[in-house]
Amino acid sequence: MSTPIYYVDAFTDNLFSGNPAAVIFSQLNDKKLMQKVAAENNLSETAFIREENGIYHIRWFAPLCEIDLCGHATLASAFIYFKYIQPESTKFEVQSLKNGILKVTKKDNLLTLDFPKDSLSKYDDFDFVEKIINTKPTELFIGRNDVLAIVESEAMVRKLDINFELLKKSSMRGLIVSSKGESCDFVSRFFAPSSGVYEDPVTGSAHTTLIPYWSDKLNNTSLKAQQLSERGGVLFCEDKDDRVFIGGNAVEYLKGEINI
């Protein structure tokens, strides 16, 4: 079966930056085969979007496992939807398995995710996290999937030396490390080796955790964020009630076909 596939760089307006995702619109819904395709793509996420009775359903796969929530691959999927499937539309709506209905709106070139806000609880294992990031966190929290470590400066975020072997042995899906930004409101990096992604370039789902923290800390509901991976990315964020809005650009890199 020949199936269209797209590679899209999300949360950027420049090729070879942001976070690349594979996007597949098809009726495929075989978890084992989808996982094999994601492993073959070897990107941080492959998004599969299936239409049933006028409703689009989305699933996301990292190289090693299925993911409950992914921002950049949803943004990439919306980009392809607006470009090739419904060019006249300004809203993309998908049903996810565990996080309900997710929406993406288009205004000019900016795509904005409407995602559920994470809730944070204190996380007390400072010594363990310090051994992983090789620097002392000032605050620690745990959200739905990930641990958030706050450090003192952007320079510390940039210079992190992660003990990946220790992180892989932990129960965390991922680890977010963040600080106040120098030229934006806040910066972060995200690490998830247990999913096959040692460092994710730009992570929308992590910002469902970061936005409520920094919105409260900075007393501002509208925030600009940067993820300080090697590729880098910019996110325009808003905190509103039980939702967060995460805006960014996207660029198409590849359009092709896979034979499965």
C-alpha positions as CSV (number, residue, x, y, z in Angstrom):
1,M,0.0,0.0,0.0
2,S,1.4,3.4,-1.0
3,T,0.7,6.0,1.6
4,P,1.6,9.8,1.5
5,I,4.0,11.0,4.1
6,Y,5.2,14.5,5.0
7,Y,8.1,15.8,7.0
8,V,7.5,19.1,8.7
9,D,9.8,21.3,10.9
10,A,7.5,22.7,13.6
11,F,7.9,25.7,15.8
12,T,10.1,27.5,13.3
13,D,9.9,29.4,10.1
14,N,13.3,28.1,8.9
15,L,14.2,24.7,7.5
16,F,16.6,22.6,9.5
17,S,15.5,24.2,12.8
18,G,12.5,23.6,15.1
19,N,11.3,20.0,15.6
20,P,10.9,17.7,12.7
21,A,7.8,15.4,12.6
22,A,6.4,12.9,10.2
23,V,2.8,13.3,9.3
24,I,0.6,10.5,7.8
25,F,-3.0,11.0,6.9
26,S,-4.4,7.5,6.3
27,Q,-6.9,4.9,7.6
28,L,-4.0,3.0,9.2
29,N,-4.8,2.1,12.9
30,D,-2.6,-0.9,13.5
31,K,-0.5,-0.1,16.6
32,K,2.3,-2.6,15.8
33,L,2.7,-1.4,12.2
34,M,2.5,2.3,13.2
35,Q,5.3,1.7,15.7
36,K,7.4,0.1,13.0
37,V,6.8,3.1,10.7
38,A,7.8,5.5,13.5
39,A,10.9,3.5,14.3
40,E,11.8,3.5,10.6
41,N,11.3,7.3,10.4
42,N,13.4,7.7,13.5
43,L,12.1,11.2,14.2
44,S,11.0,12.2,17.7
45,E,7.4,11.8,16.6
46,T,5.3,10.4,13.8
47,A,1.7,11.5,13.8
48,F,-1.0,9.3,12.3
49,I,-4.3,11.0,11.5
50,R,-7.3,8.8,10.6
51,E,-10.8,10.1,9.5
52,E,-13.9,8.3,10.7
53,N,-17.4,9.6,10.1
54,G,-16.1,13.2,9.6
55,I,-14.0,13.1,12.8
56,Y,-10.2,13.0,12.7
57,H,-8.4,10.9,15.2
58,I,-4.7,11.4,16.0
59,R,-2.0,9.1,17.5
60,W,1.6,9.9,18.0
61,F,4.6,7.4,18.0
62,A,8.1,8.1,19.1
63,P,10.8,5.6,17.9
64,L,10.2,3.3,20.9
65,C,6.7,3.8,22.1
66,E,3.3,5.5,21.6
67,I,3.0,9.0,23.2
68,D,-0.1,10.3,25.0
69,L,0.3,13.9,23.9
70,C,2.5,15.6,21.4
71,G,2.5,19.3,20.5
72,H,4.9,19.7,17.6
73,A,3.5,16.7,15.6
74,T,0.0,18.1,16.1
75,L,1.2,21.5,14.8
76,A,2.9,19.7,11.9
77,S,-0.3,17.8,11.1
78,A,-2.4,21.0,11.1
79,F,0.1,22.6,8.7
80,I,-0.4,19.7,6.3
81,Y,-4.2,19.8,6.8
82,F,-4.3,23.5,5.9
83,K,-1.9,23.1,3.0
84,Y,-3.2,20.0,1.3
85,I,-6.5,18.7,2.7
86,Q,-8.6,21.7,3.6
87,P,-6.8,24.9,2.3
88,E,-9.9,27.1,3.0
89,S,-10.1,26.0,6.6
90,T,-8.7,27.9,9.6
91,K,-9.4,25.3,12.2
92,F,-8.1,21.7,12.6
93,E,-9.7,19.5,15.2
94,V,-8.6,16.0,16.2
95,Q,-9.7,13.5,18.8
96,S,-6.9,12.0,20.9
97,L,-7.0,8.8,22.9
98,K,-6.3,10.2,26.3
99,N,-6.5,14.0,26.1
100,G,-9.8,14.6,24.4
101,I,-10.4,17.0,21.6
102,L,-7.4,19.1,20.5
103,K,-7.6,22.1,18.3
104,V,-5.3,24.1,16.1
105,T,-6.2,27.5,14.6
106,K,-4.6,29.3,11.8
107,K,-4.2,33.0,11.6
108,D,-1.8,34.4,9.0
109,N,1.2,32.1,9.2
110,L,0.8,31.4,12.9
111,L,-0.6,28.0,14.0
112,T,-1.9,27.9,17.6
113,L,-2.5,24.7,19.6
114,D,-5.3,24.6,22.1
115,F,-4.1,21.9,24.7
116,P,-5.1,20.9,28.2
117,K,-3.1,22.6,31.0
118,D,-1.0,20.4,33.1
119,S,-1.3,20.4,36.9
120,L,1.9,20.5,39.0
121,S,2.8,18.9,42.3
122,K,6.0,19.3,44.3
123,Y,8.7,16.7,43.6
124,D,11.1,16.1,46.4
125,D,14.0,14.1,45.1
126,F,16.4,17.0,44.6
127,D,19.5,14.9,45.1
128,F,18.5,12.4,42.4
129,V,17.7,15.2,39.8
130,E,20.9,17.0,40.7
131,K,22.8,13.9,39.8
132,I,21.0,13.7,36.4
133,I,21.5,17.3,35.4
134,N,24.8,17.9,37.2
135,T,23.6,21.2,38.6
136,K,21.4,22.1,41.6
137,P,17.7,22.8,40.9
138,T,16.0,25.5,42.8
139,E,12.5,24.0,42.4
140,L,11.1,20.7,41.3
141,F,7.6,19.7,40.2
142,I,6.0,16.7,38.6
143,G,3.1,16.9,36.0
144,R,1.1,14.4,34.2
145,N,4.2,12.7,32.6
146,D,7.3,14.7,33.2
147,V,9.4,16.2,36.0
148,L,10.1,20.0,35.8
149,A,13.4,21.2,37.2
150,I,13.9,25.0,37.6
151,V,17.5,26.3,37.6
152,E,18.9,29.7,38.3
153,S,19.9,31.0,34.8
154,E,19.6,30.6,31.0
155,A,23.4,29.9,31.0
156,M,22.8,26.9,33.2
157,V,20.1,25.5,30.9
158,R,22.4,26.0,27.9
159,K,25.4,24.2,29.5
160,L,23.5,21.2,31.0
161,D,25.5,17.9,31.2
162,I,22.9,15.2,31.4
163,N,23.5,11.8,32.9
164,F,21.3,9.9,30.4
165,E,22.0,6.4,31.9
166,L,20.7,7.6,35.2
167,L,17.7,9.3,33.6
168,K,16.8,6.1,31.7
169,K,16.7,4.2,35.0
170,S,14.2,6.7,36.5
171,S,10.4,6.4,36.4
172,M,10.2,9.7,34.5
173,R,8.9,9.8,30.9
174,G,10.8,13.0,30.5
175,L,12.7,15.7,32.3
176,I,12.2,19.4,31.6
177,V,14.8,21.9,32.7
178,S,13.9,25.6,32.6
179,S,14.9,29.1,33.7
180,K,13.8,32.7,33.2
181,G,15.0,33.8,29.8
182,E,17.4,36.6,28.8
183,S,15.7,37.7,25.6
184,C,12.3,36.0,26.2
185,D,10.1,35.1,29.2
186,F,11.5,31.6,29.8
187,V,13.7,29.0,28.2
188,S,13.8,25.2,28.5
189,R,15.3,21.9,27.3
190,F,13.6,18.5,27.3
191,F,15.1,15.0,27.6
192,A,13.2,11.7,27.1
193,P,15.7,8.8,26.4
194,S,13.2,6.2,27.6
195,S,11.1,7.1,24.5
196,G,14.1,7.0,22.2
197,V,14.5,10.8,22.2
198,Y,17.6,11.8,24.1
199,E,16.9,15.5,23.6
200,D,13.8,16.7,21.9
201,P,14.4,19.9,19.8
202,V,11.1,21.7,20.6
203,T,8.4,20.1,22.8
204,G,4.8,21.4,22.7
205,S,3.6,19.0,25.4
206,A,6.3,20.1,27.8
207,H,4.9,23.6,27.5
208,T,1.6,22.5,28.9
209,T,3.7,22.1,32.1
210,L,5.9,25.1,31.7
211,I,3.2,27.7,30.8
212,P,1.2,27.5,34.1
213,Y,4.4,27.6,36.1
214,W,5.9,30.6,34.4
215,S,2.5,32.4,34.0
216,D,2.2,32.3,37.8
217,K,5.8,33.1,38.5
218,L,5.9,36.1,36.1
219,N,2.3,37.2,36.7
220,N,1.6,37.2,33.0
221,T,-0.7,35.1,30.9
222,S,1.0,35.9,27.6
223,L,4.6,34.6,27.3
224,K,7.3,34.1,24.7
225,A,9.4,31.0,25.1
226,Q,12.5,29.4,23.5
227,Q,13.7,25.9,23.6
228,L,17.5,25.8,23.7
229,S,18.2,22.6,21.8
230,E,20.8,22.6,19.0
231,R,18.0,23.2,16.4
232,G,16.1,25.6,18.7
233,G,12.5,26.9,18.4
234,V,10.2,29.7,19.5
235,L,6.8,29.3,21.0
236,F,4.1,32.0,21.7
237,C,2.2,31.0,24.8
238,E,-1.0,31.9,26.6
239,D,-2.4,30.6,29.9
240,K,-6.2,30.6,30.0
241,D,-8.4,28.8,32.5
242,D,-7.8,25.0,32.2
243,R,-6.2,25.4,28.7
244,V,-2.9,26.6,27.3
245,F,-2.4,28.0,23.8
246,I,0.9,27.4,22.1
247,G,1.6,29.2,18.8
248,G,4.3,28.6,16.3
249,N,5.3,28.4,12.6
250,A,6.0,25.4,10.5
251,V,7.9,24.6,7.3
252,E,7.5,21.6,5.0
253,Y,10.7,19.7,4.3
254,L,9.6,16.6,2.4
255,K,6.5,15.2,0.6
256,G,6.7,11.5,-0.5
257,E,5.2,8.1,-0.2
258,I,5.9,5.0,1.9
259,N,5.1,1.4,0.9
260,I,3.6,-0.6,3.7
